[in-house]
């Protein structure tokens, strides 16, 4: 027997063990839960309400540690045996590695999302209607400002908490339709928070946090694509204003946005020493009397518009320029690394939702006298998809942690976004195949086709 064959057999046995350890071939894939960190003044862990099905799960009591060098927040009973208490078939279960603040975010967002069932997102997608009710619910609860400074009404939490928020929203069943309607508000103004003046922060941040204003993000151009350093749109200074001329493409939410964060050249490419110089960032009103906004019809995510912008003679106040003229590329990269990590979280949520739907179907669909989930042809691919998603989730949380700690380089941000895209797409594909012919029927699982069409477009 060849080494390759031996490895394949070993991998198959490991998948079988994983399915068995996770509660049986047709019971889907659970997550680990650890006892929650105890209050420093008590060894009695709080009871936590399970988001799924309204049941209450009593956490095990934690015992004081014999080693005083370990922080109280990490106290666990030495001989505590960890066990599975939540399945991937459950609606938005907790994760074992979450901190208290992260778990609070997960629970709060899950509670909001539970008010918007599959039927809501199916109707939103079928009618290509902006999900106003959902966005306002998130805004009313104060979560649009999750990363914003508290002095402007934000929660001042980290990117890790924001990533959990976006994963939860996508995982709830709304997919990219749900996450895209709040996405820009979460990461978009990171350059304003870091590089904007105090006057600009006071003027720009509160309306966005409160949900009174929506913003879009314009960087990509028709002739340059991802080659951001070759942008051609130009802003020319004219007294107290800049006059903008050029075009942008793939600008989401421009049909409904009141504001726009836009990157343009203030110095032509041929006149700079380095391509990264001469780019300037503006956050200003999206004045449709000066900007033509044309929607691009897509195969998926019908409720959230994507557009081409054209402008010639668009006057923008100099007071809407963020930071120094010519420093825009550095500023935009600060926001882009955060965006990549958030998108990774959204993709993971999308993949988990797909596996959840498929696992439930596999438990309920009976053929030849038993649930189809008992067949390895169904159970193993779903188990593999869960492994890939969970490993990517852990890397994404590491990337978010590094960003929160001030690491400026983006290798982890790029890596987790790549892996999340690959593995979430595979999870969605596996989910459809697991459901056979019904995997292609829109009415069988209302959000399934929304999720898959979203991902095919991405």
C-alpha positions as CSV (number, residue, x, y, z in Angstrom):
1,X,0.0,0.0,0.0
2,X,1.4,3.4,-1.0
3,X,2.0,6.2,1.6
4,X,-0.6,8.3,-0.1
5,X,-3.2,5.5,0.2
6,X,-2.4,5.0,3.9
7,X,-2.8,8.8,4.5
8,X,-6.1,8.8,2.8
9,X,-7.4,5.9,4.9
10,X,-6.1,7.6,8.0
11,X,-7.9,10.8,7.1
12,X,-11.1,8.9,6.4
13,X,-10.9,7.2,9.8
14,X,-10.2,10.6,11.5
15,X,-13.3,12.1,9.9
16,X,-15.3,9.1,11.1
17,X,-14.0,9.6,14.6
18,X,-14.8,13.3,14.4
19,X,-18.4,12.7,13.3
20,X,-18.7,10.1,16.1
21,X,-17.1,12.4,18.7
22,X,-19.4,15.2,17.6
23,X,-22.5,13.2,18.4
24,X,-23.1,10.8,15.6
25,X,-23.2,10.9,11.8
26,X,-26.6,12.5,11.6
27,X,-26.4,14.9,14.5
28,X,-24.3,17.5,12.7
29,X,-21.3,19.2,14.2
30,X,-21.2,20.9,17.6
31,X,-18.9,23.5,18.9
32,X,-17.0,23.4,22.1
33,X,-18.1,25.5,25.0
34,X,-15.9,26.2,28.0
35,X,-17.1,27.3,31.5
36,X,-17.4,31.0,31.4
37,X,-14.9,33.1,33.2
38,X,-15.9,33.7,36.8
39,X,-16.4,36.9,38.6
40,X,-13.3,37.8,40.6
41,X,-15.3,38.0,43.8
42,X,-17.1,34.7,43.4
43,X,-16.4,31.1,42.1
44,X,-20.0,30.7,41.0
45,X,-20.3,31.1,37.2
46,X,-23.2,33.1,36.0
47,X,-26.1,31.3,34.2
48,X,-26.1,32.1,30.6
49,X,-29.3,32.2,28.5
50,X,-28.9,30.2,25.3
51,X,-29.8,32.1,22.2
52,X,-31.0,28.9,20.6
53,X,-34.6,27.9,21.4
54,X,-34.7,30.1,24.6
55,X,-33.4,27.3,26.8
56,X,-31.1,28.0,29.8
57,X,-27.8,26.2,30.0
58,X,-26.3,26.1,33.5
59,X,-22.5,26.4,33.3
60,X,-20.4,24.2,35.6
61,X,-19.1,25.8,38.8
62,X,-15.5,26.7,38.6
63,X,-13.1,26.1,41.5
64,X,-10.4,28.4,42.8
65,X,-6.9,27.6,41.3
66,X,-4.1,26.3,43.5
67,X,-1.7,28.4,41.4
68,X,-2.0,32.1,42.1
69,X,0.0,33.1,39.0
70,X,-3.0,32.4,36.8
71,X,-5.4,35.4,36.4
72,X,-8.8,34.9,37.9
73,X,-10.4,35.4,34.5
74,X,-8.8,32.1,33.4
75,X,-9.7,30.1,36.5
76,X,-11.0,26.6,35.6
77,X,-11.5,23.6,37.8
78,X,-8.3,21.5,37.3
79,X,-10.1,18.3,36.5
80,X,-12.9,19.9,34.6
81,X,-13.8,17.6,31.7
82,X,-14.8,19.7,28.7
83,X,-17.7,18.5,26.7
84,X,-19.8,19.4,23.7
85,X,-22.9,21.4,24.7
86,X,-23.9,23.0,21.4
87,X,-24.2,21.7,17.8
88,X,-23.7,23.5,14.5
89,X,-27.4,22.8,14.0
90,X,-28.2,25.2,16.8
91,X,-28.9,28.8,16.0
92,X,-25.8,30.9,16.7
93,X,-24.1,28.9,19.5
94,X,-21.3,30.3,21.6
95,X,-17.6,29.5,20.9
96,X,-15.1,28.1,23.4
97,X,-12.5,30.8,22.9
98,X,-14.6,33.9,23.3
99,X,-13.8,36.3,26.1
100,X,-16.6,37.8,28.2
101,X,-16.9,40.9,26.0
102,X,-16.9,38.9,22.8
103,X,-19.6,36.6,24.2
104,X,-21.7,39.6,25.2
105,X,-21.5,40.9,21.6
106,X,-22.4,37.5,20.2
107,X,-25.4,37.2,22.4
108,X,-26.6,40.7,21.8
109,X,-26.3,40.6,18.0
110,X,-27.9,37.1,18.0
111,X,-30.9,38.4,19.9
112,X,-31.4,41.1,17.3
113,X,-30.9,38.7,14.4
114,X,-33.4,36.2,15.8
115,X,-36.2,38.8,15.1
116,X,-35.4,38.6,11.3
117,X,-36.2,35.0,10.2
118,X,-35.4,33.4,6.9
119,X,-38.7,34.6,5.4
120,X,-37.6,38.2,6.0
121,X,-34.4,37.8,4.0
122,X,-36.1,35.8,1.2
123,X,-38.6,38.7,0.7
124,X,-35.8,41.3,0.9
125,X,-33.9,39.4,-1.8
126,X,-36.9,38.7,-4.0
127,X,-38.0,42.3,-4.0
128,X,-34.5,43.8,-4.1
129,X,-35.4,46.0,-1.1
130,X,-32.9,47.6,1.1
131,X,-33.2,46.0,4.6
132,X,-34.1,49.2,6.4
133,X,-35.7,47.5,9.4
134,X,-32.7,45.3,10.1
135,X,-30.2,48.2,9.8
136,X,-32.3,50.4,12.0
137,X,-32.5,47.6,14.6
138,X,-28.7,47.4,14.7
139,X,-28.4,51.1,14.9
140,X,-31.0,51.6,17.6
141,X,-29.1,49.1,19.8
142,X,-25.9,51.1,19.3
143,X,-23.9,48.5,17.5
144,X,-23.1,50.6,14.4
145,X,-20.5,52.3,16.5
146,X,-18.9,49.2,17.9
147,X,-15.4,50.3,17.0
148,X,-16.0,54.1,17.3
149,X,-14.8,56.3,20.2
150,X,-17.2,56.5,23.2
151,X,-17.1,60.3,23.2
152,X,-19.0,60.2,19.9
153,X,-21.5,57.6,20.9
154,X,-19.5,54.5,20.0
155,X,-18.8,51.4,22.1
156,X,-15.0,51.6,21.6
157,X,-14.5,47.9,21.3
158,X,-11.9,46.2,19.2
159,X,-11.9,44.7,15.7
160,X,-12.2,41.2,17.3
161,X,-15.6,42.1,18.7
162,X,-16.6,43.7,15.4
163,X,-15.6,40.6,13.5
164,X,-17.7,38.5,15.8
165,X,-20.6,40.9,15.2
166,X,-20.3,40.6,11.4
167,X,-19.9,36.8,11.6
168,X,-23.0,36.5,13.7
169,X,-25.0,38.7,11.3
170,X,-24.0,36.6,8.3
171,X,-24.4,33.4,10.2
172,X,-27.9,34.3,11.3
173,X,-29.3,33.6,7.8
174,X,-29.1,37.0,6.1
175,X,-25.7,36.2,4.5
176,X,-24.0,39.1,2.7
177,X,-27.3,40.9,2.3
178,X,-27.5,41.4,6.0
179,X,-23.8,42.1,6.6
180,X,-23.4,44.5,3.7
181,X,-26.1,46.9,4.9
182,X,-24.0,47.7,8.0
183,X,-20.5,46.7,6.8
184,X,-19.4,50.2,5.8
185,X,-20.5,51.8,9.0
186,X,-18.3,49.3,11.0
187,X,-15.0,49.6,9.2
188,X,-15.3,52.4,6.7
189,X,-14.5,55.4,8.9
190,X,-11.4,53.8,10.6
191,X,-9.3,56.3,8.6
192,X,-11.4,59.2,10.0
193,X,-11.1,57.9,13.5
194,X,-7.3,57.6,13.2
195,X,-6.4,60.5,11.0
196,X,-9.3,62.9,11.1
197,X,-9.3,66.2,13.0
198,X,-11.4,66.5,16.2
199,X,-13.8,68.8,14.3
200,X,-14.2,66.1,11.6
201,X,-14.8,63.4,14.1
202,X,-17.5,65.4,15.9
203,X,-19.1,66.2,12.5
204,X,-18.9,62.8,10.8
205,X,-19.1,60.1,13.5
206,X,-22.3,60.6,15.5
207,X,-24.7,60.6,12.5
208,X,-23.1,57.4,11.2
209,X,-23.2,55.7,14.6
210,X,-26.8,56.7,15.2
211,X,-27.8,55.4,11.8
212,X,-29.0,58.8,10.5
213,X,-26.4,58.7,7.7
214,X,-25.2,55.8,5.5
215,X,-21.8,55.8,3.8
216,X,-20.3,54.2,0.7
217,X,-16.7,53.5,-0.2
218,X,-15.2,54.4,-3.6
219,X,-11.7,53.3,-4.5
220,X,-11.8,50.9,-7.5
221,X,-11.8,52.4,-10.9
222,X,-12.8,50.8,-14.3
223,X,-9.3,51.0,-15.8
224,X,-7.2,50.1,-12.8
225,X,-9.2,47.4,-10.9
226,X,-7.2,46.3,-7.9
227,X,-4.1,48.3,-8.9
228,X,-4.9,51.1,-6.4
229,X,-1.7,52.9,-7.0
230,X,-2.6,53.5,-10.6
231,X,-5.8,55.4,-9.8
232,X,-6.6,58.1,-12.4
233,X,-9.5,60.1,-10.9
234,X,-8.1,63.6,-10.1
235,X,-8.9,66.3,-7.5
236,X,-7.7,69.8,-8.3
237,X,-7.5,72.5,-5.6
238,X,-9.6,75.6,-6.3
239,X,-9.6,77.9,-3.3
240,X,-11.5,76.4,-0.4
241,X,-12.7,73.5,-2.6
242,X,-11.4,70.6,-4.6
243,X,-12.8,69.8,-8.1
244,X,-13.0,66.1,-8.7
245,X,-13.1,64.4,-12.1
246,X,-13.1,60.7,-12.9
247,X,-15.0,57.5,-12.3
248,X,-15.4,54.7,-9.8
249,X,-16.8,51.2,-10.0
250,X,-18.1,48.5,-7.7
251,X,-19.2,51.0,-5.2
252,X,-21.8,49.3,-2.9
253,X,-24.8,51.1,-1.3
254,X,-24.3,54.3,-3.3
255,X,-28.1,54.3,-4.2
256,X,-29.0,54.8,-0.5
257,X,-25.8,56.4,1.0
258,X,-25.7,60.1,2.0
259,X,-21.9,60.1,2.4
260,X,-19.0,58.8,0.5
261,X,-15.4,57.9,1.4
262,X,-13.4,58.4,-1.8
263,X,-9.7,58.1,-2.7
264,X,-8.5,60.2,-5.7
265,X,-5.2,61.6,-6.9
266,X,-4.3,65.2,-6.1
267,X,-0.9,64.8,-7.9
268,X,-0.8,63.0,-11.3
269,X,1.0,59.7,-11.3
270,X,3.7,60.9,-13.6
271,X,4.6,63.7,-11.2
272,X,5.2,61.7,-8.0
273,X,8.4,59.9,-6.9
274,X,6.6,56.9,-5.7
275,X,3.2,55.6,-6.9
276,X,1.9,55.6,-3.3
277,X,2.3,59.3,-3.1
278,X,-0.2,61.9,-4.4
279,X,-3.4,60.1,-3.3
280,X,-5.8,62.0,-1.1
281,X,-8.8,60.8,0.9
282,X,-12.1,62.7,1.2
283,X,-15.2,62.0,3.3
284,X,-18.0,64.1,1.9
285,X,-21.6,64.4,0.8
286,X,-22.6,62.2,-2.1
287,X,-24.1,65.0,-4.2
288,X,-26.1,63.3,-6.9
289,X,-26.5,66.6,-8.7
290,X,-22.8,66.4,-9.4
291,X,-22.3,62.6,-9.4
292,X,-23.9,60.1,-11.7
293,X,-24.8,56.9,-9.9
294,X,-25.6,53.9,-12.1
295,X,-26.5,50.6,-10.6
296,X,-24.8,47.4,-11.8
297,X,-27.3,44.5,-12.0
298,X,-25.8,41.4,-10.3
299,X,-26.6,37.7,-10.1
300,X,-26.8,37.8,-6.3
301,X,-27.2,40.1,-3.3
302,X,-30.0,41.9,-5.0
303,X,-31.1,43.9,-2.0
304,X,-27.8,45.7,-1.7
305,X,-26.9,47.8,-4.7
306,X,-23.5,48.0,-6.4
307,X,-22.8,51.0,-8.7
308,X,-20.6,52.9,-11.2
309,X,-19.9,56.5,-10.4
310,X,-19.1,59.3,-12.9
311,X,-18.2,62.8,-12.0
312,X,-16.7,65.9,-13.8
313,X,-16.6,69.2,-11.9
314,X,-17.7,67.7,-8.6
315,X,-16.9,70.4,-6.0
316,X,-15.9,69.1,-2.5
317,X,-15.0,71.3,0.4
318,X,-11.4,71.3,1.5
319,X,-12.7,70.8,5.1
320,X,-13.8,67.3,4.0
321,X,-10.3,66.2,3.2
322,X,-9.0,63.6,5.7
323,X,-5.5,64.2,6.9
324,X,-2.8,65.7,4.7
325,X,-2.9,66.0,1.0
326,X,-1.1,63.1,-0.6
327,X,-1.2,60.7,2.4
328,X,-4.5,59.0,1.4
329,X,-2.9,55.6,0.5
330,X,-1.5,55.1,4.0
331,X,-4.9,56.0,5.5
332,X,-6.9,53.8,3.2
333,X,-4.7,50.8,4.0
334,X,-5.4,51.2,7.7
335,X,-9.1,50.7,6.9
336,X,-8.5,48.0,4.3
337,X,-6.8,45.6,6.6
338,X,-9.7,45.9,9.0
339,X,-12.1,45.3,6.2
340,X,-10.4,42.2,5.1
341,X,-10.7,40.7,8.5
342,X,-14.3,41.7,8.8
343,X,-15.1,40.2,5.4
344,X,-13.4,37.0,6.5
345,X,-15.7,36.9,9.5
346,X,-18.7,37.4,7.3
347,X,-17.6,34.6,4.9
348,X,-17.1,32.2,7.9
349,X,-20.6,33.0,9.1
350,X,-22.0,32.4,5.7
351,X,-20.3,29.0,5.5
352,X,-21.4,28.0,9.0
353,X,-25.0,28.9,8.1
354,X,-24.8,26.7,5.0
355,X,-23.5,23.8,7.0
356,X,-26.2,24.3,9.6
357,X,-29.0,24.1,7.0
358,X,-27.4,21.0,5.4
359,X,-26.8,19.3,8.7
360,X,-30.4,19.8,9.7
361,X,-31.6,18.5,6.4
362,X,-29.4,15.5,6.7
363,X,-30.9,14.6,10.1
364,X,-34.5,14.9,8.8
365,X,-34.2,13.4,5.3
366,X,-34.8,9.7,5.5
367,X,-33.9,7.4,2.5
368,X,-33.7,3.6,2.6
369,X,-35.0,3.6,6.2
370,X,-32.5,5.9,7.8
371,X,-31.4,9.6,7.8
372,X,-29.0,10.4,5.0
373,X,-26.6,12.0,7.5
374,X,-25.7,8.5,8.6
375,X,-24.0,7.9,5.3
376,X,-20.3,8.8,5.2
377,X,-20.8,10.4,1.7
378,X,-22.9,13.0,3.5
379,X,-21.3,13.2,6.9
380,X,-17.7,13.3,6.0
381,X,-17.8,16.3,3.6
382,X,-19.8,18.3,6.2
383,X,-17.4,17.4,8.9
384,X,-14.5,18.5,6.6
385,X,-16.3,21.8,5.9
386,X,-16.7,22.4,9.6
387,X,-13.0,21.7,10.2
388,X,-12.0,24.2,7.6
389,X,-14.3,26.9,8.7
390,X,-13.4,26.5,12.4
391,X,-9.6,26.6,11.6
392,X,-10.1,29.7,9.5
393,X,-12.2,31.3,12.2
394,X,-9.4,30.8,14.7
395,X,-6.9,32.4,12.3
396,X,-9.3,35.3,11.7
397,X,-9.6,35.9,15.4
398,X,-5.8,35.9,15.6
399,X,-5.7,38.5,12.8
400,X,-8.2,40.7,14.6
401,X,-6.3,40.4,17.8
402,X,-3.1,41.5,16.1
403,X,-4.8,44.5,14.5
404,X,-6.2,45.5,17.9
405,X,-2.7,45.3,19.3
406,X,-1.3,47.7,16.7
407,X,0.3,45.4,14.1
408,X,0.3,47.4,10.9
409,X,1.3,44.6,8.4
410,X,-1.5,42.9,6.6
411,X,-0.2,39.3,6.0
412,X,-2.7,37.8,8.5
413,X,-5.5,40.0,7.2
414,X,-4.9,38.8,3.7
415,X,-4.4,35.2,4.6
416,X,-7.6,34.9,6.7
417,X,-9.6,36.6,4.0
418,X,-8.3,34.2,1.4
419,X,-8.9,31.1,3.5
420,X,-12.4,32.3,4.5
421,X,-13.3,32.8,0.9
422,X,-12.1,29.4,-0.2
423,X,-13.6,27.4,2.7
424,X,-16.9,29.2,2.9
425,X,-17.4,28.6,-0.8
426,X,-16.6,24.9,-0.3
427,X,-19.0,24.8,2.6
428,X,-21.8,26.3,0.6
429,X,-21.1,24.0,-2.3
430,X,-21.0,21.0,0.1
431,X,-24.3,22.1,1.6
432,X,-26.1,22.2,-1.8
433,X,-24.7,18.8,-2.8
434,X,-25.7,17.3,0.6
435,X,-29.3,18.2,-0.1
436,X,-29.4,16.6,-3.5
437,X,-32.1,18.0,-5.9
438,X,-33.6,20.1,-3.1
439,X,-30.3,21.9,-2.8
440,X,-31.3,23.7,-6.0
441,X,-34.8,24.6,-4.9
442,X,-35.1,28.1,-3.6
443,X,-38.2,27.4,-1.4
444,X,-36.6,24.4,0.3
445,X,-34.3,26.6,2.5
446,X,-35.1,30.2,1.9
447,X,-31.7,31.7,2.7
448,X,-29.7,29.0,1.1
449,X,-29.9,30.3,-2.4
450,X,-29.4,33.9,-1.2
451,X,-26.2,32.8,0.5
452,X,-24.9,30.8,-2.4
453,X,-25.6,33.5,-5.0
454,X,-23.9,36.0,-2.7
455,X,-20.8,33.9,-2.6
456,X,-20.8,33.1,-6.3
457,X,-20.7,36.9,-6.9
458,X,-18.0,37.4,-4.4
